[in-house]
Amino acid sequence: MTGEKGKGGMAIPDPSELKPAASGRAADSLGQGWKVKPFLRVNAGQTVTLMDVEGPGTIQHIWMVEGLSRANIIRFYWDDETTPSVEVPAPDFFAVGHEKFARVNSEVIVVNPHNAHNC
C-alpha cells in the first residue's frame, strides 16, 4: 500500500484474520509472495487509502465490484493537498450514470456485466 518497489507480494498470511469472502483468502495456503490481500472490503462509513507514497507514483488498475452507489466516493489527493483534486461518486467515475448498469468499453474505463468496474 505504500508503493515500495518489490513489496507487492510481501504480506504474510494471517489465518486468524476474518475471511471477507469465499475467494478472498484463497492464496493463504500458498504463503508469502502471493496476493494475500487481493482486495479490500470497504464498509459503510469507512475510508480506505489505496496508495500513499512520497514522490511520483502511478495506480495502474482500479477494479471495484458489488453494489457501488453514489454514496461511495473516490478522492484523489496529490502534492500534500488538503482538499482533493478529484472527488466523485464511484459510479460516476466509471461512467455509470444514475447507478444504472450499462456496458462501457473505452481505453480507460471498462464496465462489464455483474457490476465489474475497471479503470
C-alpha positions as CSV (number, residue, x, y, z in Angstrom):
1,M,0.0,0.0,0.0
2,T,3.0,2.3,0.4
3,G,4.2,1.7,-3.1
4,E,7.6,0.5,-2.2
5,K,9.3,-1.3,-5.1
6,G,9.1,-5.0,-4.9
7,K,6.8,-5.1,-1.9
8,G,3.6,-6.2,-3.7
9,G,3.8,-9.8,-2.6
10,M,5.3,-9.3,0.8
11,A,2.2,-9.6,3.0
12,I,2.3,-12.6,5.3
13,P,-1.0,-14.6,5.6
14,D,-2.7,-14.3,9.0
15,P,-5.1,-17.3,9.4
16,S,-6.7,-15.6,12.4
17,E,-7.9,-12.7,10.2
18,L,-11.6,-12.8,9.2
19,K,-12.2,-14.0,5.7
20,P,-14.4,-11.5,4.0
21,A,-15.4,-13.7,1.1
22,A,-15.1,-17.3,-0.1
23,S,-12.3,-16.4,-2.6
24,G,-10.9,-13.5,-0.5
25,R,-8.2,-15.5,1.2
26,A,-7.6,-18.3,-1.4
27,A,-3.9,-17.7,-1.5
28,D,-3.3,-18.1,2.3
29,S,-2.0,-21.6,1.9
30,L,0.5,-20.5,-0.7
31,G,2.4,-18.5,1.8
32,Q,4.3,-15.2,1.4
33,G,4.9,-14.0,-2.2
34,W,1.3,-14.2,-3.4
35,K,-1.5,-11.7,-3.3
36,V,-2.5,-12.3,0.3
37,K,-4.9,-9.4,0.2
38,P,-6.3,-9.4,-3.4
39,F,-9.0,-6.9,-2.5
40,L,-10.2,-4.6,0.3
41,R,-13.8,-4.5,1.6
42,V,-14.9,-1.0,2.4
43,N,-17.7,-0.9,4.9
44,A,-20.3,1.9,5.4
45,G,-18.6,5.0,7.0
46,Q,-15.1,3.6,6.4
47,T,-12.3,5.4,4.5
48,V,-9.6,3.3,2.8
49,T,-6.3,4.7,1.4
50,L,-5.3,2.8,-1.7
51,M,-1.9,4.4,-2.2
52,D,0.3,6.7,-0.1
53,V,3.7,7.4,-1.4
54,E,6.4,10.0,-1.3
55,G,7.3,11.3,-4.8
56,P,5.8,10.3,-8.1
57,G,3.7,7.2,-8.4
58,T,1.0,5.5,-10.5
59,I,-2.0,3.5,-9.8
60,Q,-2.2,1.2,-12.8
61,H,-5.6,-0.5,-12.2
62,I,-8.7,0.1,-10.1
63,W,-11.3,-2.6,-10.0
64,M,-14.5,-2.1,-8.0
65,V,-17.4,-4.5,-7.7
66,E,-20.6,-5.2,-5.8
67,G,-23.2,-2.6,-5.2
68,L,-21.5,0.7,-5.9
69,S,-23.7,3.6,-5.1
70,R,-23.3,7.3,-5.3
71,A,-22.6,7.2,-1.5
72,N,-19.2,5.6,-2.4
73,I,-16.9,8.5,-3.1
74,I,-13.5,8.3,-4.8
75,R,-11.0,11.0,-3.8
76,F,-7.5,11.7,-5.2
77,Y,-5.1,14.0,-3.5
78,W,-1.5,14.8,-4.5
79,D,1.3,17.2,-3.6
80,D,0.2,17.4,0.1
81,E,-3.2,18.8,-0.8
82,T,-5.8,19.2,2.0
83,T,-8.7,19.1,-0.4
84,P,-9.0,16.5,-3.2
85,S,-8.1,17.2,-6.8
86,V,-10.7,14.6,-7.8
87,E,-13.9,13.9,-5.7
88,V,-16.6,11.9,-7.5
89,P,-19.2,9.3,-6.7
90,A,-17.7,5.9,-7.6
91,P,-20.4,5.0,-10.3
92,D,-19.9,8.4,-12.0
93,F,-16.1,7.8,-12.1
94,F,-16.8,4.6,-14.0
95,A,-19.2,6.4,-16.4
96,V,-22.3,4.7,-14.8
97,G,-24.9,7.4,-14.5
98,H,-27.8,7.3,-12.1
99,E,-26.5,4.0,-10.7
100,K,-27.9,2.1,-13.7
101,F,-25.7,-0.5,-15.2
102,A,-24.6,0.0,-18.8
103,R,-21.7,-1.6,-20.6
104,V,-18.8,0.8,-21.1
105,N,-15.7,-0.2,-23.1
106,S,-13.2,2.6,-23.7
107,E,-9.5,3.0,-23.5
108,V,-9.6,4.0,-19.8
109,I,-12.9,2.6,-18.4
110,V,-14.5,-0.8,-18.8
111,V,-17.8,-1.8,-17.1
112,N,-18.8,-5.4,-17.6
113,P,-21.9,-7.3,-16.6
114,H,-22.2,-8.3,-12.9
115,N,-21.1,-4.9,-11.8
116,A,-17.4,-5.1,-12.6
117,H,-16.0,-1.5,-12.9
118,N,-12.4,-1.2,-14.2
119,C,-10.1,1.8,-14.8
